[in-house]
Amino acid sequence: MTKATSNLPQDLSRAISAYNAGRFVEAEQICQQLINSKRDLFDALHLLGVVQSRLGKRDAALASYDRALEVLPNSAEALNNRGLTLQQLNRFEEAVASFDRALKVRSDYAEAFFNRGNALQPLRRLEEALASYDRALKVRPDYAEAHSNRGLTLHELKRFEEALASYNRALEVRPNSAEALYNRGVTLHELRRFEEALASYDRALAMRPDYAEALNNRGNTLHELKRFDAALASYNRAIILRPHYAEAHNNLGAALLQLGRLPEARAALERAVELAPSKVEYRRGLGDITRFVVGGTHLAALEKLAEDRATLSTSDRIELHFALAKTYEDIGRHAEAFTQWLDGNALKRQQITYDEATTLGTFDRVRAAFTSELIGSGQNAGHPSPLPVFIVGMARSGSTLIEQILASHPQVLGGGELKYFDTAVKGIRTKSGGSVAFPELVSGMTDDDFRDLGARYLVELERLAPSALRITDKMLGNFVFTGLIHLALPNAIIIHTTRDPVDTCLSCFSRLFAEGQNYTYDLAELGRYYRHYQALMAHWHHVLPPGRILDIRYEDVVADLEGQARRIIEHCGLDWNPRCLAFHQTERLVVTASAAQVRQPIYTSAVGRWRVHEKALQPLLAELSIAGSSNQHCAVPTGRSLI
């Protein structure tokens, strides 16, 4: 609204003055008096709509705008404000139509273009929203809010670098915009530029110390930087400022879970569910650390959400399927659990891009590139450090348990899933300026190249714990690089974790992964991936020196914890330490789907878990079967080939 001026009628001027002073009830009363006397009818009705909207009387505001437009149908301002009220009522399609009508009257109306973009966002018409912001900025290049919301749209489109540029432009116009600084931090986090993200959140908080969202996301970034105490403090500050902030409680619970503080984690996750009972993601997170029993309230709440699933987004429906499956499995309703897995995985598979031919073809190309001759010619060419312990294999194969056993040794740091080696390999191509990618580039590498690759990896690894004797790297997908790891770091330890193939694949299929693992959402694709992984590991055993890879079977660890733990520690060249047997008491970060399981002593319930689902697993069994019958357990060769 404009400020009152001497050109306006006295009563209308008084109404505007009251509105500008925040005396909305007084402004509403004056407008009603004007309308009753039929004086200044359009202006009074329009202002009444604005006032009612500020008072939260949105249906009444909409009616006032409609009456105003009966008097003056082509008022762009009234159409724009009407659109804003429709947007507040979540009637986004109608809001867009109202903004479009305003823009037909005024084609250079920057605010209407901006508001139109905002209304298109929840409709997921992101490209149209982007175009609307661009039109607003063409009219007003210094429109800070449009630059900022344009960045939000680009972020949603996963065009993160462009989003960052939009936020930076918004901050050039308005350097102290806490919202732009916050959004910039979110995008920098997505780009894994964590220190810069942290600085952006801190600048936002300097402007707005009570910015709970910034504190919450600041906690997420600190968590990625492994500054765990600071992360917990940031979440707790957000909760102090906003005690009913469900997302902060949920993030706090997830962080406490990964740190092994299970009672506190459960309390935080339960609080998140209590505050946002319809948020399926929170219920699924709680289910990951809770063993449900018949008669509990959790299942009833999930089934009630399932009755209303038509109102849920696709992502929430996926979360719901996996949450229900976990609950049904806990209480022994196995057929219903598998139905939920099938439905949840099918929806997830529709959301992701998985190029099976390229993925499996890469495995075949790796086998062709790494011949016995190549391995022999590069023996001992790399960096001699024995610091790294690479744990490789399939997801859900018991690798987190093995890392936890190792990390319980006082001379070992559990590094978790590190992307350092993959980054170093990509650096080979960048350094050479060539177009040849992995694995074909290996044939052109010299001894110096192998040593340099190992050295660049170690620079990153040593930063985690300069005094550690061994540091584990549990990026399981490094099994693709096993031959290259041997050439670049000939004294690095390589441990291959294995588990019954069907149990492994079922465990993958029953898990909604945070990221990656795109091969796990279809049973047949999962089986084919496993077979190609198995063939590649058999190849590594064939071309690498005997004993270079230590195979550890999950079932053997369960049956003989001390014997297998001693075998692992000996293979790593370390003296035995009994703390390795009390692995579940070791306090350390575990950022995997097994964060809760490794806080428990050894249990056997996961062995042979697949058998109750045998009939439903036929597509998987058909791909895995070696024995020739889909009704038999898939035999896996013994010896050096895999297990």
N, C-alpha and C positions, 0 to 999 in steps of 0.2 A: 504494500500500500504506500502511496505517496504521503508526504507530510501535509498537514492542514495548511491552507493558504487563505489569504483574505478574499480570493476570488470565489470561494465556495460559499454556498448558503450557510447560515450560522449553525443550524442544527446538525447538518451534515459535517461541518467543520468540527463541531464538538464531538461527534461520534468518532471521527478519524483521530482526533487528539486522544480520546479515551482509549482507542485501540492501540495507538502508538505508545501510550503509557502503560499498556498491559492491563488496563481496566476493561476486560472483555465483557463482563456482565453489564456494566454501564453502557458500553458501546452497543451491545445487543438491544438493550431497552430503548435507546435513542432511535436505533434503526427501526424497531417495531413501531414506535410512535410516528415516524416519518411514513412508514408504509400504511399505517391505519389512516393517516390523513391524506394519503395518495400524493404526498409531496416528494419530489426528487426520487421517483419510484425506482428507476433502474439503479442509480447509485446506492440507494438504501438497500435494495435487495442484494446487490452484488457485495456490498460491505457486510451485510448480514451473513451471507454465505461464508465469507472469510472469517468473521468472528466465530460463527458456529463451528467451523472447522477447528479453530484454535481451542474451542471449549470441548472438543471431542464429540460434538453433536453432528456426526458426519451425514447421516441420512437427512437430517433437517437442512444441513448446508447444501446438499445436493438439490433438494427441493427449492431452496432459495435461488441457487444458480439457474435452475430451469425456469423459474418465474422471471428472473432477470432477463434471460434470453428470449422469453416471449415478448418482452418489451423491446429489446435491442438484439435481434438474432445474430448480428455479425460482430459482436464484441469479442475480439480475440482474447482480451484479458479474462473475461468471464468464462470463455471456453477453456482457456488454459487452467484457471483455478478449479473449474468443474472437473477437468482431467485429474488434477492433483487429488481431489476428494475421492474420485472413483479409484484411484490408485491406493489411497489409504484404506478403502473398503475391499481391496484385493480384487477389484473388477478391472483387470488389466486390459483386456480386449476393448472394453468400453472406454477406458482411459485413453488408449492409443487413438481411438476414433475421435475423441474430443480434442486431443492435441492436433490431429490431422485437420479438423474443422478450423481450429485457430490458425493453422499455418496456411490454409486456403485464403483466409482473410489477410494475414500478414506473413508474407513469404520470408521476411527477414527477422522473424521472432526467435531470437537465440534461446530464450528461456523455454519456449515451447518445444524446440528441437531437443534441448537438454532433458526436459521432463519426459518427452516421448522416448528418448533412449532409456531412461530409468524404468519406464513402464514395460519396455520390450525385454528388459533383462530377465524378470521372473518368468516370462513366456519362453525363455531360452531362444529367442530370435536375436542371437548375438550379433550376427553380421549386420542386421538392420539397425540394431542399437548403435553399433560402431559408426554406421553411416550417419545416424542422427547426431551423434556427438561431433562428427566431422563437419556437418552442416552448421551446427551451433558455433564451432570454432572458426568457420569461414566468415561468419558474421562478426564474432567477437574473439579475435585471436588470443586475448588475454583472459579468457574465461577459465579461471583456475579449476572450478568444480568440474567443468566439462573435460579438461585435461585429465583430472584425477579419475573420473568415472569411465573415461575412455580407457585408461589404464586397467581399471577393474575388468572391463569387457575383454580386453586383449589378454589379461591373465586367465580369464575363463576359457578363452580360445587357445590357451597354452602357447601364446606368442609372447613369451616372458621378456625377451629383450626389448620388444616394442612397448610392452607395458611399462617397463622400467623407464624408457625414454619419455613416456607420457607423464609419469609421476615426476620425473626430473623437471619437465617443462612446467608442470603445475607449481612446483616449488620455486622455480625461477620467478613466477608471477607472485606467489604467496609463500615466502620462505618459512613462515611459522605455521603452516597448515598441519596440525597434528594428524588429521585424517590421511593426507597425502603421504606423510612420513610413515604412518602405520602401514598403509597399503604398499608403499615402496618396500618396507621391511618384509612383508609377506612374500612379495615377488622375489626379492633377493634371497630369501630362505629357499624358495623353490629352485632358484638357480644354484643353490648350495654355496652361495657367497655369504657364509654365516657371520663372519666378523662384521661385514658391511650391514647385514640385516640387523645385527645387534645394535650397531651405532644408530641406525635409522629408528629403531624402537626407542632407544634412549633419548634421541632428540624429540620424538613425539611425547615422551613422558616428561621431558623438561617443559614442554608447552602445557601438557595436561597431566599432572601427577596422579590424577584419579582415573586414568584411561585403563580400565580393567582389561579390555581386549588386547591392548598393547602389552600389558604385563603377562597375560596368558601366552601370547605368541612369542614373547621374549623368552618365556620359560621353555617353549619348544626349541628355540634356537640354541639356548644355553645347553639344553639336553643334547643336541647334535654336536656341540662343541665339547661334550663330556665334562661340562662344569655342573655337576649334578646338584651339589648343595645350593648353588646359585639358582639353578632351575627350580628346585623345590621352593626356594624362598620367593621366586617370582610368582609361581602359581599361588602360593599362600597369600601374597600381597593382593593378588587379584581377588581372591576369595574374601579377604578382610574387607576390601572395598565393596564387593558385591557378593554377599553370602549365598545368594541363590543362583550364582553363575554356574550352571550345570557343566558346561564345557570345561571350565577350569578344574572342577572337581574330578571330571573324567580324566583329564590330562595328568592331574596330580596322581590319580590312582594308577594310571598306566606307567608313570615314571617310578612310583614306589614299587610296583610289581617287578619292573625290570631290575630294580636295585635289590630285590629279594625281601622287601619289607612287607610280607604278605598280609598280616592283619591290618596294617594301616592302608594298604592298597585296597583291600576288600571294603573297608569302611568308606573310603573316598569314592569307589565305584558304586557302592550301594547308595551313597548320597546323590551321585549324579543321576541314577535311575529314579530315585525318589523325587528329585526336582524336575526331571523331564521324562516321565513314565512312558511317553509315546516315542521317545527317541530310541529306535531299535539298535543303533550302533552301540549305545551305552549298555543295553541289556546283553548284547552279544559279548561285549568286553567283560562284563561281570560273569557271564557263563563260562568264559575261558578259565576262570580260577575257582569255579564253584561246581561241586558235584551235587546235582539236583536229585531229589527224591520224590516219590509219588505223593501227591497231595499238597505240594507247595504252591505258592501264589504266582511264582514266576511263569510257569507254563500257562496258567489261566490268562495271565496278562498278554502273553505272546499270542495265544489263540484268539483273544479278543482283537488284537491288532490285525491278525490274519483275516478276520471277518470283514475288516474295513480296508483290506489291502488295495482296493481300487483307488483309494485316496492317496496311497503312498507313491513316492517317486520310485523309479526303477532301482536306484541304489539302495533305498530303504527296503524294498521288497527282497533284494538279494540278501541284505543283512538279516532280514526276518527269516528267510529260508534257512540260513546257516545257524541262526540262534535256535530255531525250533528243532533242527536236526540234532544239535548238541544236547538239547534237553530230552528229546525222545530217546536218544542213544543212552543217556544216563539212566533212564528209568526202564530200559529194556524193551522199548517199542521200536525194534530195529527196522522193520519194514517201513514204518512211517518216517523214521529218520532218513532212510535212503531215498525215499520219495522227495523229501525236502532237499537233500543234496542234489538230486537230479535237477530239480526245478531251479535251485539257486545257481548251480553251475551253468545251466543252459542260459539263464539270463546274463550271467557274468560273461559267458563266451560271446554273447552278442555285443557286449560293450567294448571288447578288447580287439586289438589287431594281433594275430599270431600267424606268421608266415611259416607254416610247418615245413614246406619244401626247402626254404632257405636255411632254416635252423638245422634240420637233419642233414642237408647238403653240406653245411659247414663242418659237421662232425666227420663226414666222409672225406672232405678236403683236408682236414687235419690229419687223418690217418694216412692219406696219400703223401702229404708233405713231410711228415716226420718218419723217415725211413731209418732202419738200423744203421745205414751208412752215415746219415746226417748226425744221428746221436753219437756215433763212434768218433766222427771227425771233430766234434765239439766238446769232447770229454775234458772236464776241468778247465774250460776256457773262461768261465764266468767268475763272479765275485766269490771269494772263499768263505764269506760269513756264514756261521751256523745259527744265526739268530732266528730266522723265520721257521715257524712250524705251520705248514699249509695243511688245513683239514679240508678235504674235497669229497664230493659225492653227490648223491641226490638229496633234495630237501626231505625232511622228516625221516632221516635214516639213522638218527641217534647222534648226530654230530654235536649238538649242543651239550649232551651228556659228556662226550669225550672232551670237549673244550673245558667244561666245568671241572672235570677230574684234573686236567692239566693245569688249569688256572688256580687250583687249590694248592699247587706246589709253590713254595715261597720264592722260587727263582723264575717263575713263569708269569707273564702278563697275558690275560685273555683279551685279545684285541677285538674279537667279534668279527662281523662281516665287513671287510675292508675292500675298497675299490682301487687300492693303490696299484696292484699289478696290472689290471686292465687299463688304467690310466697310463702307466708306464709303457705298455705295449702300443697304445695309440700314439704315444710320443715318438716311437721309432719312425712311424710313417711321417709325422710332422717334421721331425728332424731331417729326414732324408729328402723331404719335399717330393717324394715319389707318389705314384698313384697305386702302387701294389699294396694290398692290405694283408692282414693276417688271414690264413697261415702262409700264403705264398711268399710273403716278404722274407720269411726265415731263410730261404735258400740263398739269399744274397747277403745275409748277415755275417760279419767277421767275428773273430774272437773278441776284439775290442768292443764290438757292438753288444755281444752277450754280456760282457763284464759291465759295460755302461748301463745296460738295462737293469742288471742286478743292483748296481750302485744307486740308481735313481729310485728304485723301489725301497731300498734300505734307508735312504734319507727320510722318507715319509714314515717308515715303520719305527725308526729309532726315536722319533719325536714323541711317541706314545710313552716310552719308558726307557730313558737312556741307560739305566743301570740294570735292566732285566737281562737274564742270560738267554731266555727264549721268549718270543712273542708269537702267539697264535694268530693266524689269519683264517677265519672260518667262512670265507667267501666260497661257498660250495661250487659255484660255477667255474672256479679255477681249474676244475678237472679238464676243461678244454685246453688249458695252457700247461698241463703237467709236463709235457716234454720240453717246453720252453723254460719252465721253472727249473728243470734239471740242468739245462744248458746255461742259464743265467745265474743260478745259485746252486752249484753242485753239492754244497754241504747243507742246504736247507732240508728240513725234515718234511716228508710228505706222508700224511696219514689219510687213508681212504676208508670212510665209514660206510658200512653196508648193513642191510637189514633184509628180512624176507621181502622179495620183490612185491608181492601182493599187499602185504602190510604197508610197505613204503608207499605204494601208489594209492591205496585207500586212504592213508593218512593225508596225502596231498589233496585228494579229491574232497575230503571232508573239511578242508581248511580254506577260509577266505583270506588270501594273502594280502598284506598291505600293499605290495608292489611286486612286479615281476612274476615269475613262475607262470607265464601265460599258457604253458602247455598242459596245465593241470585241470582245466575246466571241461574236458571231454575225455571220457574213459578210453576210447580208441586212440586218440592223440596222445594221451598220457602213456599208454602201453607202447606205442611206437617210439616215443621219446626215450622211454626206459631202455628199450632194446638197443637203440643207437648209443645211448650213454654206456650201456653194458659193453657193447662192441668196442667203443673207444677206450674204456678202461682195460679191456683185455689186450688191446693194442699196446697201451703203455707198459703193461706187464711184459709184453713180448719184446719190445725194443729197448727198454731201460734195463740197467744192470739188475741182477737178482737181488732182492731185498731192498731195492730203492724205495718202494712203496710199501708201507705197512697197512695191511687190510685188518680192520677191526669190525667184527660182527656184533651188532647190537645184542643179539640173543646170547652170545658168549659172555658179554659184559654182565648181562642180567644173571646168567647162571654162575659166573665166577668173577665177581667184581675185583677182588684183590689180585687174582692171577692176571687178568687182562690189564688192570691198572699198572701193575708192575711191568708188564710187557710194553705198554705205551711209554712209561717213564724211562725205561732202559733204552728204547729205540730213540728217544730224544737226547740220550747221552747225559742223563741226570741221575743223581743219587736218589734212592727211594725216600719218600717222606709219607708217613701215615696220614697226614692231613688230606691226601688224595682220596682216601676212603670216606672222609666226612665231607665230600664235595657239596652236599646239600646245605651245609652250614656256611659255605664260603660267601661272603658279601662282595658282590661285584655286579656290574651292569650286564644284563643278558637281554639283548634286543632281538629276540626271535620269538616265534610262535610257541617255543618250549620254555618261556621264561618262568612259568609256574611249576612245570614238571620237574625241572632240575633243582628245585628247592625241596624236593621230597627224596627220601631214601629210595634205593632201587626197588622197583615193583615189576611184576610180571604180567599185568593185565593187558599190556599192549602187544604181547606176543601172540600171534595167531588170531588177532582181532578180526581179520577179514572173513573167517569161516562162516560167521553168522550171516554174511551178506553174499555168500557164494553165488546164488542164483542171479542176483541183481548185477553181479560183476562180470557177466559173460563177455561183454565187449572188451573189457580189459584182459580177461583171461585168454581170450582168443588171440590177442596181440602178444601176450607174454608167453603163451604155452610153448614148452619145449618137449613135453612128454607126449603131445599129440592128441590129448583129450581135454576139451574145455571143462570137463567135470573133475579133473585132477589138479592137484596143486602143481604149480609151475616149477619144474626142476631147474636148478641152477648149477652149472658145472662147478666142481671144486678145484682146488689147486691154485695156480698163479693167475688164472684168467680173470676172476672177479672176486669170488667170496671164498 
